[in-house]
C-alpha cells in the first residue's frame, strides 16, 4: 500500500460474497480501511457462516480469527471485535 508492505484482510458481503472493503495492517500498527463512503462492514468472516450458528469464537483481530479457524479444522464461526474506529463502530 503506497509502497509499503502490509497484511490485507478482505471483508465480503455476507449475502453476495463480493469484496466490499479491505482493512490493512501496516508495519507501524496503523489500520487504514479501504471501502466505499458510507459502506458498513460486516464481521470479518461473516460471509463464511452457513446454517448452524450455535458456536461463535470472538477474537480481537483478523489474524487471530484466521488462526482460530486453522487450528479448529477451519471452523467457520469467528468474528472480529471492531477496534472502535468511527467507520467500524456502526457494526455494533
C-alpha positions as CSV (number, residue, x, y, z in Angstrom):
1,X,0.0,0.0,0.0
2,X,1.6,3.2,-1.2
3,X,4.9,1.3,-1.5
4,X,4.8,-0.2,2.0
5,X,4.2,-3.9,2.7
6,X,1.1,-4.8,4.7
7,X,-1.3,-7.5,5.6
8,X,-4.7,-7.2,3.9
9,X,-8.0,-8.5,5.4
10,X,-10.8,-8.8,2.9
11,X,-14.4,-8.0,4.1
12,X,-17.1,-9.6,1.9
13,X,-20.8,-9.0,1.7
14,X,-22.4,-11.9,3.7
15,X,-25.1,-12.4,1.0
16,X,-23.3,-11.9,-2.3
17,X,-19.7,-12.7,-1.1
18,X,-18.5,-9.7,-3.1
19,X,-15.5,-7.8,-1.8
20,X,-16.7,-4.6,-0.1
21,X,-13.7,-3.5,1.9
22,X,-10.2,-4.1,2.8
23,X,-8.5,-3.4,6.2
24,X,-4.8,-3.0,6.0
25,X,-2.3,-3.7,8.8
26,X,0.8,-1.6,8.4
27,X,4.1,-2.3,10.0
28,X,3.7,0.7,12.3
29,X,0.3,-0.7,13.5
30,X,-1.8,1.7,11.5
31,X,-5.1,0.1,10.2
32,X,-6.5,2.0,7.3
33,X,-9.8,0.7,5.9
34,X,-10.4,0.9,2.1
35,X,-14.1,1.0,1.4
36,X,-16.8,3.0,-0.4
37,X,-18.1,6.0,1.6
38,X,-20.9,5.0,3.9
39,X,-20.4,1.3,3.4
40,X,-20.9,-0.7,6.6
41,X,-18.5,-3.5,7.3
42,X,-19.8,-7.0,8.3
43,X,-18.0,-9.0,10.9
44,X,-14.7,-10.4,9.5
45,X,-15.5,-13.9,8.1
46,X,-19.3,-13.4,8.3
47,X,-19.6,-14.4,4.6
48,X,-18.5,-17.9,5.6
49,X,-21.3,-18.5,8.1
50,X,-23.8,-21.1,6.9
51,X,-26.8,-22.8,8.6
52,X,-25.8,-23.8,12.1
53,X,-24.8,-20.7,14.1
54,X,-24.7,-22.2,17.6
55,X,-21.0,-21.6,18.1
56,X,-19.1,-18.3,17.8
57,X,-15.5,-17.7,18.6
58,X,-14.8,-14.0,19.2
59,X,-11.3,-12.7,18.6
60,X,-9.6,-9.3,18.7
61,X,-8.4,-9.2,15.1
62,X,-8.4,-10.8,11.7
63,X,-5.1,-12.7,12.1
64,X,-6.4,-14.1,15.4
65,X,-9.7,-15.2,13.7
66,X,-7.8,-16.9,10.9
67,X,-5.5,-18.7,13.4
68,X,-8.5,-20.0,15.4
69,X,-10.1,-21.1,12.1
70,X,-7.0,-23.0,11.1
71,X,-6.5,-24.7,14.5
72,X,-10.1,-25.7,14.8
73,X,-10.2,-27.5,11.4
74,X,-11.4,-24.4,9.6
75,X,-14.4,-23.9,11.8
76,X,-16.4,-21.1,10.1
77,X,-17.6,-19.4,13.2
78,X,-15.4,-16.4,14.0
79,X,-15.7,-12.7,14.3
80,X,-13.8,-9.5,14.8
81,X,-14.4,-7.0,17.5
82,X,-14.1,-3.7,15.8
83,X,-11.4,-1.5,17.3
84,X,-13.9,1.3,17.7
85,X,-12.7,3.2,14.7
86,X,-15.6,5.5,13.7
87,X,-16.1,3.7,10.4
88,X,-16.4,0.3,12.2
89,X,-18.2,1.3,15.4
90,X,-21.5,1.3,13.5
91,X,-21.3,-2.5,13.1
92,X,-22.4,-2.8,16.7
